[in-house]
Amino acid sequence: MATDYDAPRKTEEDISEDSLEELKARRSDKSSGVVDEDEIEAAEGFELPGADLSGEELAVRVIPRQADEFTCTSCFLVHHRSQLVTQKNGQQICSECA
């Protein structure tokens, strides 16, 4: 059961004043917490991974690798030369992968 922490708290006197009929009505009204949601409507809003995106166009400008950049042979990302760590076998590895 959800708790409303913003609601004013009842004192012991308020709790003892609750009528027996009110408590019975709350217990019998179990459907009040149930959410009636159409599963089909809810599923229409979700996009699954691997969806067909063949009609979509990319609006990203691709810039070629600059002279002061390198491609890491481990993660295949382009990094600035300041992140270059050369391994013993001569591979260009970034500082994150090293």
MDAnalysis code that builds the backbone (N, CA, C; Angstrom):
import MDAnalysis as mda
import numpy as np

u = mda.Universe.empty(294, n_residues=98, atom_resindex=np.repeat(np.arange(98), 3), trajectory=True)
u.add_TopologyAttr("name", ["N", "CA", "C"] * 98)
u.add_TopologyAttr("resid", np.arange(1, 99))
u.add_TopologyAttr("resname", ["MET", "ALA", "THR", "ASP", "TYR", "ASP", "ALA", "PRO", "ARG", "LYS", "THR", "GLU", "GLU", "ASP", "ILE", "SER", "GLU", "ASP", "SER", "LEU", "GLU", "GLU", "LEU", "LYS", "ALA", "ARG", "ARG", "SER", "ASP", "LYS", "SER", "SER", "GLY", "VAL", "VAL", "ASP", "GLU", "ASP", "GLU", "ILE", "GLU", "ALA", "ALA", "GLU", "GLY", "PHE", "GLU", "LEU", "PRO", "GLY", "ALA", "ASP", "LEU", "SER", "GLY", "GLU", "GLU", "LEU", "ALA", "VAL", "ARG", "VAL", "ILE", "PRO", "ARG", "GLN", "ALA", "ASP", "GLU", "PHE", "THR", "CYS", "THR", "SER", "CYS", "PHE", "LEU", "VAL", "HIS", "HIS", "ARG", "SER", "GLN", "LEU", "VAL", "THR", "GLN", "LYS", "ASN", "GLY", "GLN", "GLN", "ILE", "CYS", "SER", "GLU", "CYS", "ALA"])
u.atoms.positions = np.array([
    [0.838, -1.174, 0.000],
    [0.000, 0.000, 0.000],
    [0.885, 1.240, 0.000],
    [0.540, 2.197, -0.825],
    [1.328, 3.422, -0.945],
    [1.075, 4.327, 0.254],
    [2.108, 5.042, 0.667],
    [2.006, 5.958, 1.797],
    [2.176, 7.375, 1.299],
    [1.249, 8.237, 1.671],
    [1.335, 9.642, 1.310],
    [2.051, 10.372, 2.440],
    [3.312, 10.678, 2.244],
    [4.114, 11.297, 3.290],
    [3.787, 12.776, 3.482],
    [3.082, 13.381, 2.507],
    [2.712, 14.788, 2.614],
    [1.400, 14.994, 3.373],
    [0.652, 13.930, 3.542],
    [-0.637, 14.046, 4.236],
    [-0.395, 14.294, 5.725],
    [-1.281, 15.060, 6.348],
    [-1.112, 15.295, 7.792],
    [-1.259, 13.988, 8.563],
    [-0.450, 13.832, 9.576],
    [-0.467, 12.605, 10.372],
    [-1.601, 12.648, 11.374],
    [-2.172, 11.475, 11.614],
    [-3.250, 11.365, 12.583],
    [-2.667, 11.108, 13.963],
    [-3.295, 11.719, 14.941],
    [-2.889, 11.458, 16.328],
    [-3.598, 10.202, 16.799],
    [-3.215, 9.704, 17.956],
    [-3.845, 8.502, 18.497],
    [-5.333, 8.734, 18.724],
    [-5.699, 9.950, 19.082],
    [-7.100, 10.271, 19.312],
    [-7.895, 10.188, 18.006],
    [-7.295, 10.673, 16.892],
    [-7.964, 10.608, 15.596],
    [-8.143, 9.166, 15.142],
    [-7.153, 8.343, 15.390],
    [-7.222, 6.947, 14.968],
    [-8.316, 6.214, 15.719],
    [-8.436, 6.470, 17.001],
    [-9.455, 5.788, 17.793],
    [-10.857, 6.245, 17.426],
    [-11.010, 7.422, 16.800],
    [-12.315, 7.940, 16.422],
    [-12.838, 7.346, 15.120],
    [-11.986, 6.648, 14.345],
    [-12.453, 6.031, 13.103],
    [-13.560, 5.027, 13.420],
    [-14.664, 5.139, 12.705],
    [-15.787, 4.250, 12.988],
    [-15.515, 2.860, 12.434],
    [-16.158, 1.883, 13.017],
    [-16.010, 0.501, 12.599],
    [-16.538, 0.322, 11.178],
    [-17.607, 1.022, 10.831],
    [-18.177, 0.916, 9.488],
    [-17.199, 1.446, 8.438],
    [-16.508, 2.543, 8.776],
    [-15.544, 3.121, 7.836],
    [-14.385, 2.170, 7.598],
    [-13.919, 1.535, 8.651],
    [-12.826, 0.580, 8.509],
    [-13.258, -0.632, 7.695],
    [-14.483, -1.108, 7.896],
    [-14.984, -2.243, 7.120],
    [-15.127, -1.865, 5.650],
    [-15.572, -0.628, 5.393],
    [-15.731, -0.177, 4.012],
    [-14.389, -0.090, 3.303],
    [-13.371, 0.368, 4.007],
    [-12.019, 0.446, 3.400],
    [-11.489, -0.939, 3.064],
    [-11.767, -1.908, 3.969],
    [-11.246, -3.252, 3.756],
    [-11.964, -3.925, 2.589],
    [-13.263, -3.696, 2.438],
    [-14.018, -4.334, 1.366],
    [-13.783, -3.662, 0.019],
    [-13.299, -2.436, 0.008],
    [-13.064, -1.704, -1.230],
    [-11.640, -1.943, -1.714],
    [-11.339, -3.186, -2.072],
    [-9.986, -3.544, -2.498],
    [-9.711, -3.137, -3.939],
    [-10.767, -2.896, -4.724],
    [-10.574, -2.551, -6.129],
    [-10.136, -1.104, -6.316],
    [-10.149, -0.301, -5.253],
    [-9.777, 1.102, -5.411],
    [-8.302, 1.279, -5.745],
    [-7.454, 0.334, -5.376],
    [-6.034, 0.433, -5.673],
    [-5.655, -0.131, -7.023],
    [-6.594, -0.783, -7.706],
    [-6.312, -1.416, -8.985],
    [-6.410, -0.371, -10.095],
    [-5.414, -0.346, -10.974],
    [-5.408, 0.594, -12.098],
    [-5.944, -0.132, -13.319],
    [-6.945, 0.440, -13.934],
    [-7.529, -0.141, -15.131],
    [-6.823, 0.456, -16.334],
    [-5.887, -0.303, -16.895],
    [-5.083, 0.199, -18.010],
    [-5.173, -0.774, -19.165],
    [-5.401, -0.250, -20.323],
    [-5.471, -1.076, -21.513],
    [-4.058, -1.440, -21.939],
    [-3.756, -2.733, -21.955],
    [-2.397, -3.173, -22.268],
    [-2.003, -2.855, -23.708],
    [-2.954, -2.892, -24.598],
    [-2.645, -2.620, -26.010],
    [-2.250, -1.161, -26.180],
    [-2.975, -0.247, -25.535],
    [-2.627, 1.173, -25.622],
    [-1.260, 1.440, -25.005],
    [-0.973, 0.777, -23.901],
    [0.311, 0.976, -23.240],
    [1.455, 0.448, -24.100],
    [1.229, -0.654, -24.803],
    [2.281, -1.261, -25.620],
    [2.567, -0.451, -26.873],
    [1.612, 0.334, -27.345],
    [1.828, 1.106, -28.561],
    [2.870, 2.205, -28.373],
    [3.052, 2.677, -27.153],
    [3.998, 3.742, -26.894],
    [5.440, 3.276, -26.778],
    [5.672, 1.968, -26.710],
    [7.027, 1.450, -26.543],
    [7.660, 1.159, -27.897],
    [8.939, 1.501, -28.025],
    [9.678, 1.142, -29.223],
    [10.678, 0.075, -28.843],
    [10.637, -1.033, -29.547],
    [11.518, -2.150, -29.240],
    [12.875, -1.951, -29.889],
    [13.941, -2.444, -29.239],
    [15.260, -2.365, -29.866],
    [15.283, -3.210, -31.137],
    [15.997, -2.758, -32.106],
    [16.079, -3.475, -33.369],
    [14.936, -3.130, -34.304],
    [14.240, -2.048, -34.022],
    [13.126, -1.634, -34.871],
    [13.658, -1.216, -36.241],
    [12.802, -1.263, -37.240],
    [13.198, -0.911, -38.603],
    [13.361, 0.598, -38.705],
    [14.591, 1.043, -38.840],
    [14.892, 2.467, -38.964],
    [15.422, 2.800, -40.352],
    [15.089, 1.973, -41.339],
    [15.634, 2.171, -42.677],
    [15.143, 3.469, -43.310],
    [13.985, 3.966, -42.899],
    [13.469, 5.199, -43.464],
    [14.003, 6.446, -42.774],
    [14.776, 6.277, -41.700],
    [15.291, 7.410, -40.945],
    [16.578, 7.927, -41.574],
    [16.817, 9.227, -41.444],
    [18.024, 9.842, -41.971],
    [18.825, 10.463, -40.844],
    [20.134, 10.280, -40.855],
    [20.993, 10.880, -39.841],
    [21.254, 12.336, -40.180],
    [21.251, 13.165, -39.164],
    [21.524, 14.586, -39.361],
    [22.780, 14.960, -38.578],
    [23.827, 14.138, -38.712],
    [25.068, 14.358, -37.983],
    [26.170, 14.632, -38.987],
    [26.959, 15.632, -38.713],
    [28.080, 15.958, -39.590],
    [29.296, 15.144, -39.144],
    [29.851, 14.349, -40.018],
    [31.000, 13.495, -39.715],
    [32.267, 14.234, -40.108],
    [33.180, 14.339, -39.140],
    [34.457, 15.018, -39.372],
    [35.557, 13.964, -39.393],
    [36.430, 13.979, -40.402],
    [37.509, 12.989, -40.442],
    [38.489, 13.191, -39.283],
    [39.223, 12.121, -38.975],
    [40.202, 12.176, -37.890],
    [41.248, 13.248, -38.185],
    [41.538, 14.061, -37.183],
    [42.496, 15.158, -37.328],
    [43.926, 14.641, -37.123],
    [44.908, 15.483, -37.415],
    [46.315, 15.090, -37.312],
    [46.731, 14.841, -35.867],
    [46.089, 15.492, -34.900],
    [46.461, 15.319, -33.500],
    [45.562, 14.297, -32.788],
    [44.904, 13.412, -33.556],
    [44.035, 12.388, -32.985],
    [44.501, 11.005, -33.435],
    [44.067, 9.977, -32.703],
    [44.386, 8.602, -33.065],
    [43.171, 7.727, -32.756],
    [43.138, 6.544, -33.365],
    [42.072, 5.583, -33.106],
    [42.617, 4.489, -32.199],
    [41.989, 4.299, -31.069],
    [42.408, 3.272, -30.116],
    [42.158, 1.897, -30.726],
    [43.122, 0.998, -30.630],
    [42.979, -0.342, -31.194],
    [42.207, -1.270, -30.265],
    [41.837, -0.788, -29.087],
    [41.045, -1.602, -28.160],
    [39.561, -1.232, -28.223],
    [39.229, 0.047, -28.057],
    [37.820, 0.474, -28.045],
    [37.382, 1.073, -29.379],
    [38.318, 1.336, -30.294],
    [38.067, 1.870, -31.627],
    [37.425, 3.255, -31.609],
    [37.672, 4.021, -30.563],
    [37.222, 5.400, -30.487],
    [38.361, 6.329, -30.863],
    [38.021, 7.490, -31.395],
    [39.026, 8.485, -31.759],
    [39.280, 9.364, -30.546],
    [40.556, 9.467, -30.155],
    [40.960, 10.253, -28.985],
    [42.022, 11.265, -29.398],
    [42.230, 12.269, -28.545],
    [43.302, 13.234, -28.739],
    [44.631, 12.558, -28.388],
    [45.710, 13.016, -28.985],
    [47.041, 12.427, -28.746],
    [47.458, 12.458, -27.275],
    [46.883, 13.381, -26.488],
    [47.242, 13.448, -25.064],
    [46.773, 12.214, -24.305],
    [45.852, 11.424, -24.870],
    [45.372, 10.216, -24.215],
    [46.055, 8.957, -24.741],
    [47.095, 9.116, -25.556],
    [47.776, 7.975, -26.158],
    [48.723, 7.314, -25.167],
    [48.602, 5.992, -25.048],
    [49.529, 5.172, -24.260],
    [49.981, 4.062, -25.194],
    [51.270, 4.011, -25.554],
    [51.771, 3.007, -26.483],
    [52.153, 1.757, -25.723],
    [51.639, 0.628, -26.144],
    [51.955, -0.658, -25.529],
    [53.256, -1.203, -26.117],
    [53.760, -2.318, -25.552],
    [55.022, -2.917, -26.007],
    [54.962, -3.364, -27.464],
    [53.822, -3.849, -27.910],
    [53.723, -4.366, -29.275],
    [53.434, -3.272, -30.298],
    [53.458, -1.997, -29.889],
    [53.314, -0.888, -30.807],
    [51.883, -0.486, -31.112],
    [50.914, -1.119, -30.463],
    [49.518, -0.741, -30.691],
    [49.224, 0.588, -30.024],
    [48.350, 1.347, -30.624],
    [47.934, 2.627, -30.049],
    [46.719, 2.391, -29.166],
    [46.915, 2.540, -27.857],
    [45.857, 2.308, -26.866],
    [45.618, 3.614, -26.124],
    [44.343, 3.916, -25.847],
    [44.027, 5.131, -25.086],
    [44.256, 4.889, -23.595],
    [44.322, 5.963, -22.835],
    [44.584, 5.835, -21.404],
    [43.429, 5.146, -20.667],
    [42.224, 5.211, -21.185],
    [41.085, 4.553, -20.561],
    [41.168, 3.035, -20.701],
    [41.675, 2.549, -21.828],
    [41.770, 1.106, -22.059],
    [43.038, 0.501, -21.474],
    [44.054, 1.326, -21.244],
    [45.345, 0.812, -20.765],
    [45.305, 0.336, -19.329],
])
